[in-house]
């Protein structure tokens, strides 16, 4: 299999590749695992899992892994056929129609922007514990945490915006180095925690009364706590989204998707388990407010603990970088189809850096704006992260559901020769069914209007508690309405990106230009 196979199959979408194929197998793996970023996710929301479900929340980790593995297996099969930029968007286009594809791409783009903001906020739970120097606003004991978190997050987003603007090679080098450090120290952390055990693994059976007095008992508490695990294991599709910049993507992308998820599950599960076994007091109130960050300094001591916290900060940095990169690829993929306003400008690839620069800037600005809107809200951490996960799960469903329909119709897997590529074979249908059921169930769980997530502190308002449903409804319905009445009639592969074998795409763009010209003349008259 040659490095050109990806370019040859791009013509199936009507594209010619304007991106440079420079990424090897480790780069694509690093992109997937840095998006998941086990150290970022585990440490960012561990306080939520422990406060809502106690140590027994650990069981949500294998539960989420099994569910997401069903999704990842389907994505790996798709990546073997279509390793293209904006994977979710283009997969939905192949599996359904341009309308569903637009909604999938829009939801994924929005999810990525929200994820940038949410992930960058993890700095606040890490950097001030390394040094008081990072607590620029306030003393770290009140609502000023939100404002300081927004400041730190905004600086990080500016950094990732600049790196992505300078090109994929620089991004890949920084990302790969960061992932290598993260994986090395994740293994070391497991070893260090294992040397400080104070109790046995049966700690994961303790609920610490978190289900008392709650509707549904501990199950209700567990479902809330599961959000902490849900936040970690997604974004593995990034390996496929970099397919147009990867060498041998049909082989590397599926492997990277599965390896990233499995490695994250193993390391993350061990870190949570060993941390619970190593902490000196399982009832320490700091576990419910600081999460596993507290365990590092409590069990390992201040110096070693801060060393690992510094590595967590590195993991957060490369995670936001990877999420920003993935968001750019989604925007670029939609823009070259003229499916976004200003498509020709957004799809322009810099000849100097070989990357779309304008999307990097706009996405960064929007992510910072989202933070600034919530700058005085102490609820910004849990609310924004929950919204990010909901949007991701919805966009994944817009791929797995059409794929399941194709399987029922006998239209998938493809009949053409794909020897040597990853395939689920006879397991495809049951795995796809489980992926859809899992995605639907977790979307409902994540979006459920719980005050503990969306309105945990004053002021209490119904619209805050229902913010997840309202946010998704407004942006999904509002965005699709704009597409249907305005952008739908302009969609077509831009001339600069169209393959020679796809004259229809060129003709579509020319027709759009002709309509605009006539409208302009009529307005003048």
LUMBA-540827 format. One line per field, with one value per residue (C-alpha): residue in one letter; x, y, z; residue number from 1. Coordinates in Angstrom, 1 decimal. Layout:
resn <- (A, ...)
X <- (X, ...)
Y <- (Y, ...)
Z <- (Z, ...)
resi <- (NUM, ...)
This chain:
resn <- (X, X, X, X, X, X, X, X, X, X, X, X, X, X, X, X, X, X, X, X, X, X, X, X, X, X, X, X, X, X, X, X, X, X, X, X, X, X, X, X, X, X, X, X, X, X, X, X, X, X, X, X, X, X, X, X, X, X, X, X, X, X, X, X, X, X, X, X, X, X, X, X, X, X, X, X, X, X, X, X, X, X, X, X, X, X, X, X, X, X, X, X, X, X, X, X, X, X, X, X, X, X, X, X, X, X, X, X, X, X, X, X, X, X, X, X, X, X, X, X, X, X, X, X, X, X, X, X, X, X, X, X, X, X, X, X, X, X, X, X, X, X, X, X, X, X, X, X, X, X, X, X, X, X, X, X, X, X, X, X, X, X, X, X, X, X, X, X, X, X, X, X, X, X, X, X, X, X, X, X, X, X, X, X, X, X, X, X, X, X, X, X, X, X, X, X, X, X, X, X, X, X, X, X, X, X, X, X, X, X, X, X, X, X, X, X, X, X, X, X, X, X, X, X, X, X, X, X, X, X, X, X, X, X, X, X, X, X, X, X, X, X, X, X, X, X, X, X, X, X, X, X, X, X, X, X, X, X, X, X, X, X, X, X, X, X, X, X, X, X, X, X, X, X, X, X, X, X, X, X, X, X, X, X, X, X, X, X, X, X, X, X, X, X, X, X, X, X, X, X, X, X, X, X, X, X, X, X, X, X, X, X, X, X, X, X, X, X, X, X, X, X, X, X, X, X, X, X, X, X, X, X, X, X, X, X, X, X, X, X, X, X, X, X, X, X, X, X, X, X, X, X, X, X, X, X, X, X, X, X, X, X, X, X, X, X, X, X, X, X, X, X, X, X, X, X, X, X, X, X, X, X, X, X, X, X, X, X, X, X, X, X, X, X, X, X, X, X, X, X, X, X, X, X, X, X, X, X, X, X, X, X, X, X, X, X, X, X, X, X, X, X, X, X, X, X, X, X, X, X, X, X, X, X, X, X, X, X, X, X, X, X, X, X, X, X, X, X, X, X, X, X, X, X, X, X, X, X, X, X, X, X, X, X, X, X, X, X, X, X, X, X, X, X, X, X, X, X, X, X, X, X, X, X, X, X, X, X, X, X, X, X, X, X, X, X, X, X, X, X, X, X, X, X, X, X, X, X, X, X, X, X, X, X, X, X, X, X, X, X, X, X, X, X, X)
X <- (0.0, 1.5, 1.4, -0.7, -3.7, -5.3, -5.0, -6.5, -9.6, -10.1, -11.4, -14.4, -15.4, -14.5, -11.4, -7.8, -5.5, -4.0, -2.6, 0.9, 1.4, 4.1, 2.6, 3.8, 2.1, 3.1, 2.0, -1.6, -1.6, -0.4, -3.2, -5.8, -4.3, -3.6, -7.2, -8.4, -5.5, -6.0, -4.1, -6.1, -9.5, -9.0, -7.6, -10.0, -13.3, -12.2, -13.6, -17.0, -16.9, -15.7, -18.1, -21.1, -20.3, -17.5, -14.7, -17.2, -17.5, -14.4, -16.8, -18.0, -14.5, -14.8, -18.5, -17.7, -14.7, -16.9, -19.5, -16.9, -15.1, -18.2, -18.1, -14.4, -14.6, -17.1, -15.0, -11.9, -13.8, -14.8, -11.3, -10.0, -12.0, -12.3, -9.3, -10.2, -10.1, -13.2, -13.8, -17.3, -18.6, -17.3, -18.3, -21.9, -21.9, -21.0, -23.4, -26.5, -26.9, -25.5, -28.1, -27.3, -23.6, -23.9, -25.6, -23.0, -20.1, -21.8, -22.3, -18.8, -17.3, -19.4, -18.4, -14.7, -14.9, -16.6, -14.1, -11.2, -12.7, -13.6, -10.3, -8.3, -10.1, -8.3, -5.3, -7.1, -7.3, -3.6, -1.3, -2.2, -1.4, 2.0, 2.7, 0.8, 2.3, -0.5, -3.3, -3.2, -6.8, -8.0, -6.6, -8.0, -10.7, -13.7, -15.5, -12.4, -11.3, -13.6, -12.0, -8.5, -9.4, -10.6, -7.4, -5.2, -7.4, -7.3, -3.5, -3.4, -5.8, -3.7, -0.7, -2.5, -3.9, -0.3, 1.1, -1.6, -1.2, 2.5, 1.7, 1.1, 4.8, 5.4, 2.1, 2.9, 6.4, 5.1, 2.1, 4.2, 6.8, 4.0, 2.3, 5.6, 6.1, 2.5, 2.7, 6.1, 4.9, 1.5, 3.4, 5.7, 2.7, 1.1, 4.4, 4.7, 1.1, 1.6, 4.4, 2.2, -0.9, -2.7, -5.7, -6.8, -8.7, -12.0, -12.1, -14.0, -17.0, -17.3, -20.0, -19.5, -23.2, -23.4, -26.7, -28.4, -31.6, -31.2, -33.9, -32.9, -30.5, -26.9, -27.8, -28.8, -25.6, -23.5, -25.0, -24.0, -20.5, -20.2, -20.0, -16.4, -15.4, -17.5, -15.4, -12.2, -12.8, -13.7, -11.9, -10.2, -11.5, -8.9, -6.5, -8.7, -9.3, -5.6, -5.8, -5.0, -1.8, -0.8, 1.3, -0.5, -3.6, -5.8, -3.6, -2.4, -5.7, -7.8, -4.9, -4.4, -8.1, -8.1, -4.7, -5.4, -8.6, -7.3, -4.1, -6.1, -8.4, -5.7, -3.6, -6.5, -8.2, -5.0, -4.3, -7.8, -7.7, -4.2, -4.9, -7.9, -5.7, -2.9, -4.7, -4.2, -7.8, -10.5, -13.0, -10.7, -13.0, -10.3, -11.1, -14.5, -13.1, -9.6, -10.0, -6.9, -4.7, -4.9, -3.8, -0.5, 0.6, -1.0, 0.4, 3.6, 4.6, 4.9, 7.9, 7.1, 3.4, 4.1, 6.4, 3.5, 1.2, 3.6, 3.3, -0.5, -0.1, 1.9, -0.9, -3.5, -1.5, -1.1, -4.7, -6.0, -3.5, -5.0, -8.6, -7.8, -6.2, -9.2, -11.6, -9.6, -9.9, -13.6, -14.0, -11.7, -13.6, -16.9, -15.5, -14.1, -17.6, -18.7, -20.9, -19.8, -20.1, -16.9, -16.0, -13.4, -11.5, -11.8, -10.6, -7.6, -4.4, -1.3, 1.4, 4.0, 2.7, 0.6, -2.3, -5.6, -4.7, -8.0, -9.9, -7.2, -7.7, -11.5, -11.9, -9.5, -11.3, -14.7, -13.3, -12.0, -15.3, -17.2, -15.0, -15.5, -19.3, -18.9, -16.1, -18.1, -19.7, -18.4, -20.4, -18.4, -16.3, -19.0, -21.5, -19.1, -17.5, -20.9, -22.0, -18.9, -19.6, -23.2, -22.3, -19.6, -22.0, -24.7, -22.2, -21.1, -24.7, -25.1, -22.5, -23.3, -27.1, -26.7, -24.0, -26.4, -29.1, -26.6, -25.8, -29.5, -29.9, -26.9, -25.0, -22.2, -19.5, -18.7, -18.5, -15.4, -12.0, -10.6, -8.2, -6.0, -8.0, -9.6, -13.1, -15.5, -16.9, -19.9, -19.5, -20.3, -24.0, -24.1, -21.2, -23.0, -26.3, -24.5, -22.7, -26.1, -27.8, -24.8, -24.6, -28.3, -28.4, -25.4, -26.6, -29.8, -27.8, -25.5, -28.2, -30.5, -31.3, -29.6, -29.1, -25.8, -24.3, -25.9, -27.1, -25.1, -24.7, -26.8, -28.4, -30.9, -32.9, -34.8, -33.0, -29.7, -30.7, -32.1, -29.1, -27.9, -31.2, -31.6, -28.0, -28.1, -31.6, -30.8, -27.5, -28.6, -32.0, -30.7, -27.6, -29.6, -32.2, -29.3, -28.0, -31.4, -32.5, -29.2, -26.1, -27.7, -28.1, -24.4, -22.9, -20.5, -16.8, -14.8, -12.9, -9.5, -10.2, -12.1, -10.5, -10.2, -12.5, -15.3, -16.4, -19.9, -18.4, -16.8, -20.0, -21.9, -19.6, -19.9, -23.7, -23.5, -21.4, -23.8, -26.7, -24.9, -24.0, -27.7, -28.9, -26.3, -27.4, -31.0, -30.2, -28.3, -31.2)
Y <- (0.0, 3.3, 6.7, 7.9, 5.6, 8.3, 10.9, 8.5, 7.8, 11.5, 11.8, 9.7, 12.8, 15.1, 16.5, 17.0, 17.0, 20.4, 19.3, 17.8, 14.2, 14.4, 12.5, 9.0, 6.3, 7.7, 11.2, 9.9, 7.8, 10.8, 13.0, 10.5, 9.9, 13.6, 14.4, 11.8, 12.8, 10.5, 12.7, 15.8, 14.2, 12.0, 14.8, 17.5, 15.9, 13.3, 15.7, 15.3, 11.5, 11.2, 13.8, 12.3, 8.6, 8.0, 5.6, 3.2, 5.7, 3.8, 1.3, 3.9, 3.8, 0.3, 0.9, 4.0, 2.2, -0.7, 1.7, 3.9, 0.8, -0.1, 3.4, 3.3, -0.1, 1.4, 4.4, 2.3, 0.5, 3.8, 5.2, 2.2, 3.4, 7.1, 8.7, 12.2, 15.7, 16.3, 12.6, 12.8, 15.3, 13.3, 9.9, 11.2, 12.5, 9.1, 7.2, 9.5, 12.8, 16.3, 17.6, 15.1, 15.5, 19.3, 18.8, 16.3, 18.6, 21.6, 19.7, 18.4, 21.8, 23.3, 20.5, 21.0, 24.7, 24.0, 21.2, 23.7, 26.0, 23.2, 21.4, 24.6, 25.3, 22.3, 24.6, 26.1, 22.8, 22.1, 25.1, 27.0, 23.7, 23.7, 27.4, 30.3, 32.3, 30.9, 32.2, 35.7, 36.6, 36.1, 33.7, 30.4, 30.0, 31.7, 32.5, 34.2, 30.7, 31.0, 34.3, 33.0, 29.8, 31.9, 33.9, 30.8, 29.0, 32.0, 32.2, 28.5, 28.9, 31.7, 29.5, 26.6, 29.1, 30.3, 26.8, 25.6, 28.7, 27.9, 24.5, 20.8, 19.9, 22.1, 21.0, 17.3, 17.7, 19.5, 17.1, 13.9, 15.1, 16.0, 12.6, 10.8, 12.6, 12.0, 8.3, 7.9, 9.8, 8.1, 4.7, 6.2, 7.6, 4.1, 2.7, 5.5, 5.2, 1.4, 2.0, 4.0, 1.7, 2.2, -0.1, -2.8, -2.7, -3.3, 0.4, 0.6, -1.0, 2.0, 4.6, 6.7, 7.3, 9.3, 7.6, 8.3, 10.4, 10.6, 9.6, 6.3, 5.7, 5.0, 4.4, 8.1, 9.1, 6.8, 8.1, 11.6, 10.4, 8.6, 12.0, 12.2, 9.1, 10.1, 13.3, 11.4, 8.7, 10.6, 12.3, 9.1, 10.0, 12.7, 10.1, 9.7, 13.5, 13.9, 11.3, 13.7, 14.7, 11.1, 8.6, 5.3, 6.5, 3.5, 1.3, 3.8, 5.6, 2.5, 1.3, 4.7, 5.0, 1.7, 2.0, 5.5, 4.4, 1.1, 2.7, 5.5, 3.0, 0.9, 3.8, 5.9, 2.9, 2.1, 5.7, 6.1, 2.7, 3.1, 6.7, 5.5, 2.8, 5.3, 8.3, 8.5, 9.2, 8.1, 10.4, 13.5, 16.4, 17.6, 14.6, 16.1, 19.5, 19.0, 15.4, 13.3, 16.3, 16.1, 12.5, 13.4, 15.7, 13.7, 10.3, 11.2, 14.3, 17.9, 17.7, 14.5, 15.4, 18.8, 17.1, 15.0, 17.9, 19.7, 16.7, 17.0, 20.6, 19.4, 16.9, 19.6, 21.7, 19.1, 18.0, 21.5, 21.6, 18.4, 19.5, 22.8, 20.9, 18.6, 21.6, 23.2, 20.1, 20.0, 23.6, 23.1, 20.0, 21.9, 25.1, 23.4, 22.2, 25.8, 24.6, 27.4, 31.2, 32.5, 29.0, 30.0, 32.0, 29.4, 26.6, 28.5, 26.6, 28.8, 27.9, 28.7, 26.6, 24.1, 24.5, 26.5, 29.6, 31.5, 28.7, 28.4, 32.1, 32.1, 28.9, 30.2, 33.5, 31.8, 29.5, 32.4, 34.3, 31.3, 31.5, 35.2, 34.8, 32.6, 34.6, 35.4, 32.0, 29.5, 26.8, 27.2, 24.1, 21.4, 23.1, 23.7, 20.3, 18.6, 20.6, 19.5, 15.8, 16.0, 17.6, 15.0, 12.1, 13.6, 14.1, 10.5, 9.3, 11.1, 8.7, 5.5, 5.6, 6.1, 3.4, 1.0, 1.8, 1.0, -2.4, -3.3, -2.5, -4.6, -1.6, -1.8, -3.1, -2.0, -4.6, -3.2, -4.8, -3.7, -6.6, -6.0, -3.2, -3.2, -4.8, -6.0, -8.7, -10.5, -8.6, -5.3, -5.4, -6.2, -3.8, -1.1, -1.7, -1.5, 1.7, 3.4, 2.2, 3.4, 6.7, 7.4, 6.3, 8.4, 11.5, 11.4, 10.9, 13.8, 16.2, 15.4, 18.7, 18.0, 20.9, 19.2, 19.8, 22.8, 24.9, 23.6, 27.1, 30.3, 31.9, 29.1, 29.5, 27.0, 28.0, 27.3, 23.8, 23.2, 24.9, 21.7, 21.1, 24.8, 25.2, 22.1, 23.0, 26.6, 25.9, 22.7, 24.1, 27.6, 26.4, 24.0, 26.7, 28.9, 26.1, 25.2, 28.6, 30.3, 28.0, 24.9, 26.4, 27.3, 23.9, 22.4, 21.6, 24.8, 24.9, 25.1, 21.9, 19.9, 16.9, 16.8, 13.8, 15.8, 18.4, 18.5, 20.2, 22.9, 23.3, 23.7, 26.5, 28.2, 28.1, 29.6, 32.4, 33.0, 33.2, 35.7, 37.8, 37.9, 38.8, 41.6, 43.1, 43.0, 44.8, 47.4, 48.0)
Z <- (0.0, -1.0, 0.5, -2.4, -1.8, 0.4, -2.3, -4.9, -2.8, -2.1, -5.6, -4.4, -2.4, -5.3, -3.6, -4.5, -1.6, -0.7, 2.6, 3.0, 3.9, 6.5, 9.5, 10.4, 12.5, 15.8, 14.9, 14.2, 17.3, 19.3, 17.9, 19.0, 22.5, 23.1, 22.3, 24.8, 27.1, 30.1, 32.5, 31.5, 31.7, 34.7, 36.8, 35.5, 36.6, 39.2, 41.9, 40.2, 40.2, 43.8, 45.2, 43.4, 43.5, 45.9, 45.2, 43.5, 40.6, 39.3, 37.8, 35.4, 33.8, 32.3, 31.5, 29.4, 27.8, 26.6, 25.2, 23.5, 22.2, 20.2, 18.7, 18.0, 16.3, 13.8, 13.3, 12.7, 9.9, 8.4, 8.7, 6.8, 3.8, 4.3, 6.2, 5.3, 7.0, 9.1, 9.5, 11.2, 8.5, 5.5, 7.0, 7.5, 3.9, 2.6, 4.8, 4.6, 2.7, 2.7, 5.1, 7.9, 7.1, 7.6, 10.9, 12.0, 11.0, 12.6, 15.9, 15.8, 15.1, 17.9, 20.2, 19.4, 20.1, 23.4, 24.2, 23.7, 26.3, 28.7, 28.4, 28.8, 32.1, 33.5, 34.0, 37.0, 38.8, 38.2, 37.8, 41.1, 43.0, 41.5, 42.5, 43.8, 40.9, 38.7, 40.9, 39.3, 40.3, 43.8, 46.4, 45.0, 47.7, 46.1, 42.9, 41.7, 40.6, 37.6, 36.5, 37.1, 35.2, 32.3, 32.2, 32.3, 29.7, 27.4, 27.4, 26.5, 23.7, 22.3, 22.4, 20.5, 18.0, 17.2, 17.0, 14.6, 12.5, 12.0, 10.4, 11.0, 11.3, 14.3, 15.9, 15.3, 16.9, 20.0, 20.2, 19.8, 22.4, 24.8, 24.3, 24.9, 28.1, 29.2, 28.5, 30.3, 33.4, 33.4, 33.7, 36.4, 38.2, 38.4, 39.8, 42.4, 43.5, 43.8, 46.2, 48.5, 49.0, 52.3, 51.4, 49.1, 45.7, 47.5, 48.0, 44.7, 46.4, 48.8, 48.0, 51.1, 51.4, 48.1, 47.2, 50.4, 50.1, 46.3, 43.8, 42.4, 45.3, 44.3, 40.7, 40.4, 42.0, 39.8, 36.6, 37.6, 38.6, 35.2, 33.5, 34.8, 32.8, 29.8, 29.5, 29.0, 26.3, 23.2, 20.4, 19.1, 15.6, 15.4, 14.0, 11.0, 10.7, 10.0, 7.3, 4.5, 6.2, 7.1, 5.3, 4.7, 6.4, 5.6, 7.8, 10.4, 11.2, 12.3, 14.4, 16.0, 16.9, 18.7, 20.3, 21.6, 23.3, 24.7, 26.1, 27.7, 29.3, 30.8, 32.1, 33.3, 35.1, 36.9, 37.9, 39.4, 41.1, 42.5, 43.6, 45.7, 47.2, 48.0, 49.5, 53.2, 54.1, 51.7, 53.4, 52.9, 51.9, 49.4, 47.2, 46.6, 45.7, 44.3, 43.1, 42.3, 42.3, 46.1, 46.1, 44.3, 47.0, 49.8, 48.9, 47.1, 49.0, 47.9, 45.6, 43.7, 43.7, 42.1, 39.5, 38.4, 38.4, 36.1, 33.7, 34.0, 32.8, 29.8, 29.1, 29.2, 26.8, 24.1, 24.6, 23.9, 20.9, 19.6, 20.0, 18.3, 15.4, 15.1, 15.1, 12.3, 10.2, 10.6, 9.7, 6.7, 5.5, 5.6, 4.1, 1.0, 0.4, 0.7, 3.6, 5.9, 5.5, 3.8, 2.7, 0.2, 2.8, 5.5, 3.1, 1.9, 2.7, 3.4, 0.8, 3.5, 6.4, 4.5, 6.9, 7.0, 9.1, 9.3, 10.9, 13.6, 14.5, 14.4, 16.4, 19.0, 19.3, 19.6, 22.3, 24.3, 23.8, 25.3, 28.3, 28.7, 28.7, 31.8, 33.5, 36.7, 37.0, 39.5, 37.7, 34.5, 35.0, 35.2, 32.9, 30.0, 30.1, 30.2, 27.1, 25.3, 25.9, 24.8, 21.5, 20.9, 21.6, 19.3, 16.4, 16.9, 16.7, 13.4, 12.0, 13.8, 13.1, 9.3, 9.3, 11.1, 8.5, 5.8, 7.5, 7.7, 4.0, 3.1, 1.8, 4.3, 4.3, 0.8, -1.9, -3.6, -2.9, 0.4, 1.1, 4.1, 5.6, 9.1, 9.0, 11.6, 9.4, 10.9, 14.2, 12.4, 13.0, 16.7, 17.4, 15.5, 17.4, 20.7, 19.6, 18.8, 22.0, 24.1, 22.4, 22.8, 26.5, 27.4, 25.5, 27.6, 30.8, 30.0, 29.0, 31.9, 33.6, 36.9, 39.3, 40.5, 37.1, 35.6, 38.5, 41.6, 43.2, 43.4, 41.6, 41.0, 37.7, 35.7, 32.5, 34.1, 35.1, 31.6, 29.9, 28.3, 26.5, 25.6, 24.4, 22.2, 20.8, 20.1, 18.3, 16.5, 15.3, 14.8, 12.9, 10.7, 10.0, 8.7, 6.6, 5.1, 4.2, 3.3, 2.9, 1.4, -2.0, -2.1, -1.2, -3.6, -3.7, -4.3, -7.6, -5.9, -4.0, -6.6, -8.3, -12.0, -11.9, -10.4, -12.9, -11.2, -8.2, -10.3, -12.2, -8.9, -7.7, -11.0, -10.8, -7.3, -8.6, -11.5, -9.2, -7.0, -10.0, -11.2, -7.7, -7.5, -10.8, -9.8, -6.5, -8.5, -10.8)
resi <- (1, 2, 3, 4, 5, 6, 7, 8, 9, 10, 11, 12, 13, 14, 15, 16, 17, 18, 19, 20, 21, 22, 23, 24, 25, 26, 27, 28, 29, 30, 31, 32, 33, 34, 35, 36, 37, 38, 39, 40, 41, 42, 43, 44, 45, 46, 47, 48, 49, 50, 51, 52, 53, 54, 55, 56, 57, 58, 59, 60, 61, 62, 63, 64, 65, 66, 67, 68, 69, 70, 71, 72, 73, 74, 75, 76, 77, 78, 79, 80, 81, 82, 83, 84, 85, 86, 87, 88, 89, 90, 91, 92, 93, 94, 95, 96, 97, 98, 99, 100, 101, 102, 103, 104, 105, 106, 107, 108, 109, 110, 111, 112, 113, 114, 115, 116, 117, 118, 119, 120, 121, 122, 123, 124, 125, 126, 127, 128, 129, 130, 131, 132, 133, 134, 135, 136, 137, 138, 139, 140, 141, 142, 143, 144, 145, 146, 147, 148, 149, 150, 151, 152, 153, 154, 155, 156, 157, 158, 159, 160, 161, 162, 163, 164, 165, 166, 167, 168, 169, 170, 171, 172, 173, 174, 175, 176, 177, 178, 179, 180, 181, 182, 183, 184, 185, 186, 187, 188, 189, 190, 191, 192, 193, 194, 195, 196, 197, 198, 199, 200, 201, 202, 203, 204, 205, 206, 207, 208, 209, 210, 211, 212, 213, 214, 215, 216, 217, 218, 219, 220, 221, 222, 223, 224, 225, 226, 227, 228, 229, 230, 231, 232, 233, 234, 235, 236, 237, 238, 239, 240, 241, 242, 243, 244, 245, 246, 247, 248, 249, 250, 251, 252, 253, 254, 255, 256, 257, 258, 259, 260, 261, 262, 263, 264, 265, 266, 267, 268, 269, 270, 271, 272, 273, 274, 275, 276, 277, 278, 279, 280, 281, 282, 283, 284, 285, 286, 287, 288, 289, 290, 291, 292, 293, 294, 295, 296, 297, 298, 299, 300, 301, 302, 303, 304, 305, 306, 307, 308, 309, 310, 311, 312, 313, 314, 315, 316, 317, 318, 319, 320, 321, 322, 323, 324, 325, 326, 327, 328, 329, 330, 331, 332, 333, 334, 335, 336, 337, 338, 339, 340, 341, 342, 343, 344, 345, 346, 347, 348, 349, 350, 351, 352, 353, 354, 355, 356, 357, 358, 359, 360, 361, 362, 363, 364, 365, 366, 367, 368, 369, 370, 371, 372, 373, 374, 375, 376, 377, 378, 379, 380, 381, 382, 383, 384, 385, 386, 387, 388, 389, 390, 391, 392, 393, 394, 395, 396, 397, 398, 399, 400, 401, 402, 403, 404, 405, 406, 407, 408, 409, 410, 411, 412, 413, 414, 415, 416, 417, 418, 419, 420, 421, 422, 423, 424, 425, 426, 427, 428, 429, 430, 431, 432, 433, 434, 435, 436, 437, 438, 439, 440, 441, 442, 443, 444, 445, 446, 447, 448, 449, 450, 451, 452, 453, 454, 455, 456, 457, 458, 459, 460, 461, 462, 463, 464, 465, 466, 467, 468, 469, 470, 471, 472, 473, 474, 475, 476, 477, 478, 479, 480, 481, 482, 483, 484, 485, 486, 487, 488, 489, 490, 491, 492, 493, 494, 495, 496, 497, 498, 499, 500, 501, 502, 503, 504, 505, 506, 507, 508, 509, 510, 511, 512, 513, 514, 515, 516, 517, 518, 519, 520, 521, 522, 523, 524, 525)
